[in-house]
Amino acid sequence: MLRSGVLKIVESLPLSWLVGAQAIRITAIGTIIKYLDGDLPGHFILPVGVPDFLIGLTALPMACWATRDPAGARSSLIAWNAIGASIFLAAGILMHVSMPGPVQFFTSGPTTRSLFEFPLALVPTFLVPCFVGLHLACLWRLISRAA
């Protein structure tokens, strides 16, 4: 019942809205600034913070393309959404191996401890699942309509 309700909502929204909502990710500029201030490690920012910011930066142009030429943008949107969602896989791993504790791999430089302090802790606990859900909704729409 819940699944069918969610699918109805995803189907009723314009694809450009689902894509354009990712523009909020330009706020990842904050993590880049934290890196420049010495609060976050470079091995986290380069594979996570910068690509996250770039997904946010390209969200509105991708949304416009999805509106103007949905068929032409389809394969690029699939790739863009897959990349956007996969960034968070690297984020979760790098975030934990950069924290003091038994799984810490990176021991030099700053840790990712600030990602677990309020208000930044809202990003991995609330915003990331929302963004992943948006990417998966887009991918579902793009792939299911081609079948």
N, C-alpha and C positions, 0 to 999 in steps of 0.2 A: 504494500500500500504506500509506504513512504517512498520507495524507489519510483513507483509510477508517478507520484506527485512531483518528485524532483525532476524526473524526465519531462514532465509536462511544462514545468517552469523553464527548463533549459531549452526546450523546443519553442516556447513562446517568445523568448527574448531574441532580439536581433543578434546575429553572430558578432557584429561590430561592437555591441555593448560588452559582450563577454571578453572580447579581445581588448577593447579600449580600457576596461577596468584595470588592466595590468599597468597602465600608465602611473598608477600610484607607486610603482616600484622605483620611480626616479628618486624616491626618498632614500634609496640605498646610497646616495651621495653622502649621507651621514656616516655610513660605515667607512667610506673612503676617507672622509675627514678624520674619523677616529684613528684610522691607520696613519694618516699624515701627522697626527698629534702624538703618535707612539702608543696608543691605547689598544690597537688590534694588530695581530701579526700579518706580515705580507703574504705568507703562505695561505692565509684565509681570504684576504682581499682580492688577490689576483684571480683565483678560480671561482670566487663566489661574489664578492662585492661589485667588482667591475662588470661582469656579465649580467648580474641582477640589475644594475643601473642601466645597462644597454637594452635589456628587455623592456624596462620602463620607458626608455627614450624612444624606442621603436614601436611601442604599442599603438599610439595614435595613427602613425602612418599605416601600420598594418590594418587597423580598424577601418581607415578610409579606403584602403585597397579592397578589403573584404566587402565594403559597401558598393564600390564602383564596379568591380570585376570579380565576383565571388568564384566563378569557375577558374579564372586565370590565377587567382591568389591561392587556390586550394592547396596545392602541394607546398607552397612556401609557408602557408599558415600551419600545415601539419608539422613541418620541420621547426618552425618558430615556437610552436606550443610544446613540442617534444623537448627542445633545448631549454625552454623556460622552466619546464617542470624538472628536468634533470639537474639543473643548477642546485636545486635543494637537496638532492642526494649527496652531492659533494659537500654542501654546507653542513649537513648533519654529521657526517663523518669527521670533517676537519674541525668542526666546533668541539667535538668531544675529545679528539686526540690532541687538542691544544690546551686542554684544561688540566690543572694539577689533579693527579689521581692515578689509579692503577693502569689506565689505558693511555696515559700521556705519552705521546711519541715525540712531539716538538718541545724541547726543553729550553731553548734559547729565545730571548726576546719576550715580548708581551704575550699573555695568554688571551683566551677568548672569554675570560671571566665576566667582562662587562656586558656580554650578550645575555647573561643570566641575571642582570640587575634591572630593576624597574627604572624607567619605562621600556627600556630596550628589550626586556624579556617578553614583551607582548608580541614581538616580531616572530620568533620561532614557535611560540605557543598558540598564537591566534592568526596572525597575518599569513604566515607561510602555508598553513593548511587551507586557508581561503584561496590563495593564489594557485596552489596545486589543484584545488577543486575547479577553479576557473579554467585552468589549462586542460584538465581531464574532460570537462564539459565541452570545451571547444573541439578537442580531439574526437570525442564521441560523436558530436554533430557532424564533423567533417568526414569521418570514416563511415558512419552509419548511413549517411545519405548517398555515399558512392556505391554501397553494396546493393 
